[in-house]
């Protein structure tokens, strides 16, 4: 059995979405075992009327809830009975539990994972890696997207190694094309860190490095993984998502502005639905935290059941692919560069 913990509180649609997502994931994977953390009475109420294999689902009572405005260091000390901290501690202490999924406070999750769970041997800093769709029908990962604001060239190379292994082993992308986010595509572009990272990535034989990438090309489908610092990556992902959402709103507004447009839209209704599905982040799961000694997946705070089901699937596939051991093996080849 692959055991995954789901933190059921802290998001906009909790606990309904985590419970429903967990039930759907159980139906998809016969060897999946799910542990729900949170207020037991509330969770049992959410499970009423749902069909699931009760032998593969467990509830662990954790009545406290972490809010997004609480200091992560205070959470670790003072909210050990919260749904998130209970999940983190169980993940650390139980060898048979593979990973966890949470849509709660990002700061608390990262701090708790680093302090209580720890890193894969050789990893300097874990990094978030969310997925976005491309216009060619594929996906592209962005590593890092918020865990590390300040980085070195050595950090960026490790992000490339971990992210490349993730895209290959979890999503089956052979020799993922890896790009470095920069202000231009020429090798000499960017600051000293980016130029040094460019040189390091060229000499990293386990990474299929294809050069620099400008932010406008993120969804073009020419790359499978984009490597960047957490500040730039977070801005890149949120700007891209926000632009897509506002563009869809603009199209909808324009359609309803004229009768002729409404009439024409009837013939394109199927296409519009497909485009909406294409841009919907709920279909792509969450941001995996690459580099922690056990699997951690952070879902969007407004995740609904579909997104959480995908997050659980991500955690499941990361464990079954043996990703952690493969990251440790490849990182060890370059340890002398990070000393």
C-alpha positions in Angstrom: 0.0 0.0 0.0 1.1 3.6 -0.8 0.1 5.7 2.2 -0.6 9.4 1.6 -1.6 11.9 4.3 -4.1 14.7 3.3 -4.2 17.8 5.4 -8.0 18.6 5.3 -8.0 22.2 6.6 -6.5 25.5 5.7 -7.8 26.1 2.2 -10.8 28.0 0.7 -12.8 24.8 0.1 -11.8 22.8 3.2 -12.7 20.2 4.3 -15.2 19.4 1.6 -12.6 19.4 -1.3 -9.9 17.4 0.4 -12.4 14.7 1.5 -14.0 14.4 -1.9 -10.6 14.5 -3.7 -9.3 11.7 -1.4 -12.4 9.5 -2.1 -11.9 10.0 -5.8 -8.2 9.1 -5.6 -9.0 5.9 -3.7 -11.3 4.8 -6.5 -8.5 5.4 -9.1 -5.6 3.6 -7.3 -6.4 0.2 -5.6 -3.1 0.2 -3.7 -3.6 3.7 -2.3 -4.2 4.3 1.4 -5.3 7.8 2.6 -5.0 9.3 6.0 -7.1 12.4 6.6 -6.0 14.9 9.3 -8.3 17.4 10.9 -11.3 17.6 13.2 -12.6 14.0 13.3 -16.3 14.8 13.8 -16.3 17.2 10.9 -14.5 14.8 8.6 -16.8 11.9 9.4 -19.7 14.2 8.6 -18.2 15.0 5.2 -17.7 11.3 4.5 -21.3 10.4 5.2 -23.1 9.3 2.0 -19.9 8.8 0.1 -18.9 5.4 -1.3 -15.3 4.4 -0.6 -13.2 1.5 0.7 -13.1 2.1 4.5 -10.2 -0.3 4.9 -8.0 2.1 3.0 -9.0 5.4 4.7 -8.1 6.6 8.1 -8.9 9.7 10.1 -6.4 11.2 12.6 -8.0 13.8 14.9 -6.2 17.2 14.8 -8.6 20.0 15.9 -6.4 23.0 15.4 -6.3 25.0 12.1 -3.4 27.1 10.8 -4.3 30.4 9.2 -2.2 32.0 6.4 -1.3 35.0 8.6 0.4 33.0 11.4 4.2 33.0 11.7 5.5 29.6 10.5 8.0 29.4 13.4 5.1 29.9 15.9 3.1 27.3 14.2 5.8 24.6 14.7 6.0 25.4 18.4 2.4 26.2 19.3 0.1 24.3 16.9 1.3 20.7 17.1 -2.3 19.5 17.1 -3.1 21.3 13.9 -4.1 19.3 10.8 -0.9 20.3 9.0 1.6 19.8 11.8 0.0 16.5 12.7 0.5 15.4 9.1 4.1 16.5 9.0 5.0 14.8 12.3 3.3 11.5 11.2 5.2 11.7 7.9 8.4 12.1 9.7 7.9 9.4 12.2 6.2 6.7 10.1 8.4 4.8 7.7 5.4 3.3 5.9 3.9 6.8 5.1 5.1 8.0 1.7 4.0 11.6 1.5 1.5 14.3 2.3 -0.8 16.8 0.5 -1.8 20.2 1.9 -3.6 23.3 0.6 -2.8 25.3 3.8 -0.2 28.0 4.6 2.8 27.8 2.2 5.1 29.3 4.7 4.1 26.9 7.5 4.3 23.9 5.2 7.8 24.8 3.9 9.2 25.6 7.3 7.6 22.5 8.9 8.9 20.2 6.1 12.4 21.6 6.4 12.6 21.5 10.2 10.7 18.3 10.9 11.2 16.2 7.8 14.5 17.3 6.4 16.2 17.2 3.0 17.4 14.5 0.7 21.1 13.9 1.3 23.1 16.4 -0.8 20.2 18.8 -1.6 21.1 22.3 -0.6 17.5 23.7 -0.7 14.2 22.1 -1.7 12.2 23.9 -4.4 8.6 24.1 -5.5 7.8 22.9 -9.0 4.3 23.6 -10.3 3.0 22.7 -13.8 1.4 24.8 -16.5 -0.1 23.7 -19.8 1.6 24.6 -23.1 -0.1 25.5 -26.4 1.3 22.3 -28.0 -0.7 20.2 -25.6 2.1 19.4 -23.2 3.1 20.7 -19.8 6.0 22.7 -18.5 7.4 22.8 -14.9 8.7 25.9 -13.2 11.4 25.3 -10.6 11.6 27.2 -8.2 8.3 29.0 -7.8 8.5 30.5 -4.3 10.6 28.5 -1.8 13.9 30.3 -2.4 14.0 34.0 -3.1 17.8 34.3 -3.0 19.8 31.6 -4.9 23.2 30.8 -6.2 24.2 29.2 -9.4 24.7 25.9 -7.6 21.1 26.1 -6.3 19.8 26.6 -9.9 21.7 23.6 -11.1 20.2 21.4 -8.4 16.7 22.7 -9.3 17.4 21.7 -12.9 18.5 18.2 -11.8 15.6 17.6 -9.5 13.0 19.1 -11.8 14.4 17.2 -14.8 14.1 13.9 -12.9 10.6 14.8 -11.8 9.4 15.5 -15.3 11.0 12.3 -16.7 10.0 9.9 -13.9 6.5 11.1 -13.0 5.3 12.4 -16.4 7.3 10.2 -18.7 9.0 13.0 -20.6 12.2 11.6 -22.1 15.2 13.9 -21.7 13.2 17.0 -20.6 14.3 20.2 -22.3 15.6 22.5 -19.6 15.8 26.3 -19.9 17.1 29.0 -17.6 14.8 31.9 -17.1 16.6 35.1 -18.1 16.2 38.6 -19.6 17.4 37.3 -23.0 18.3 34.1 -24.8 22.0 34.9 -25.4 24.5 33.1 -23.1 26.0 36.3 -21.8 22.6 37.8 -20.7 21.6 38.3 -17.1 23.4 38.9 -13.9 26.5 37.0 -12.6 24.4 34.3 -11.0 22.5 33.6 -14.2 25.7 33.6 -16.3 27.5 31.2 -13.9 24.4 29.0 -13.8 24.4 28.9 -17.6 27.9 27.5 -17.6 27.2 25.0 -14.9 24.1 23.7 -16.7 26.0 23.3 -19.9 28.4 21.0 -18.1 25.7 18.9 -16.3 25.3 15.8 -18.4 22.2 14.5 -16.7 20.3 17.7 -17.7 19.2 18.4 -21.3 20.0 22.1 -21.1 18.8 24.1 -24.2 19.8 27.6 -23.1 18.1 30.7 -21.7 14.3 31.4 -22.0 12.5 34.7 -21.9 9.3 34.8 -19.9 7.0 35.3 -22.9 7.9 31.9 -24.2 6.8 29.9 -21.1 3.7 28.4 -22.7 5.1 28.0 -26.2 5.8 24.3 -25.8 9.5 24.5 -26.6 10.6 23.7 -23.0 9.7 21.0 -20.4 11.3 22.7 -17.4 12.2 26.3 -16.6 14.8 26.9 -13.9 14.7 30.1 -11.9 14.9 31.7 -8.4 11.8 31.5 -6.3 11.0 35.2 -6.6 11.1 35.3 -10.4 9.4 31.9 -10.7 6.5 33.0 -8.4 6.0 36.2 -10.4 6.2 34.2 -13.7 3.6 31.6 -12.7 1.1 34.0 -11.2 1.4 36.6 -14.0 0.9 33.8 -16.6 -2.1 32.4 -14.7 -3.6 35.9 -14.1 -3.2 36.9 -17.7 -5.0 33.8 -18.9 -7.9 34.3 -16.5 -8.3 38.0 -17.4 -8.1 37.2 -21.1 -10.9 34.7 -20.8 -13.0 37.3 -19.0 -12.3 39.8 -21.7 -13.4 37.4 -24.4 -16.6 36.6 -22.5 -17.3 40.3 -22.0 -16.8 41.0 -25.7 -19.0 38.2 -26.8 -21.9 39.5 -24.8 -21.4 43.1 -26.0 -23.0 42.5 -29.4 -25.8 40.2 -30.8 -23.7 39.2 -33.8 -20.9 38.1 -31.5 -23.3 36.1 -29.4 -24.6 34.4 -32.5 -21.1 33.5 -33.7 -20.1 32.3 -30.2 -22.8 29.5 -30.5 -20.7 27.9 -33.2 -17.5 28.1 -31.1 -19.1 27.0 -27.8 -17.2 23.7 -27.7 -13.9 25.5 -28.4 -14.5 28.0 -25.6 -15.2 25.1 -23.2 -12.0 23.4 -24.3 -10.0 26.6 -23.8 -11.4 27.1 -20.3 -10.4 23.5 -19.4 -6.9 24.2 -20.9 -6.3 27.2 -18.6 -7.9 25.7 -15.5 -5.2 25.0 -12.9 -7.5 22.5 -11.1 -6.5 20.0 -13.8 -2.8 20.1 -13.1 -2.5 19.4 -9.4 -0.2 21.3 -7.1 3.4 22.4 -6.6 5.6 19.5 -5.5 8.4 20.4 -3.0 11.4 18.7 -4.6 14.3 17.8 -2.4 12.6 16.9 0.9 13.3 13.4 2.2 9.7 12.5 1.8 7.1 13.6 -0.7 5.3 16.9 -0.1 2.7 18.4 -2.4 1.3 21.9 -1.9 -2.0 22.5 -3.6 -3.4 25.9 -4.4 -5.4 27.5 -1.5 -8.5 27.6 -3.6 -8.2 24.0 -4.8 -11.4 22.1 -5.3 -11.8 18.3 -5.3 -10.4 17.8 -8.8 -7.2 19.6 -8.0 -6.7 17.7 -4.7 -7.3 14.4 -6.4 -4.5 15.4 -8.9 -2.2 16.4 -6.0 -2.7 13.0 -4.4 -2.0 11.4 -7.8 1.3 13.4 -8.0 2.4 12.2 -4.5 1.5 8.6 -5.4 3.5 8.7 -8.7 6.5 10.4 -7.1 6.6 7.6 -4.5 6.1 4.7 -7.0 8.7 6.1 -9.4 11.4 6.1 -6.7 12.1 9.8 -7.4 13.8 10.6 -4.1 16.5 7.9 -4.5 17.1 9.0 -8.1 17.5 12.6 -7.0 20.0 11.6 -4.3 22.0 9.5 -6.8 22.3 12.3 -9.3 23.0 15.1 -6.8 25.8 13.0 -5.4 27.6 13.2 -8.7 28.0 17.0 -8.3 28.6 17.3 -4.6 32.1 18.7 -5.0 30.7 21.8 -6.8 28.5 22.7 -3.8 31.1 22.3 -1.0 
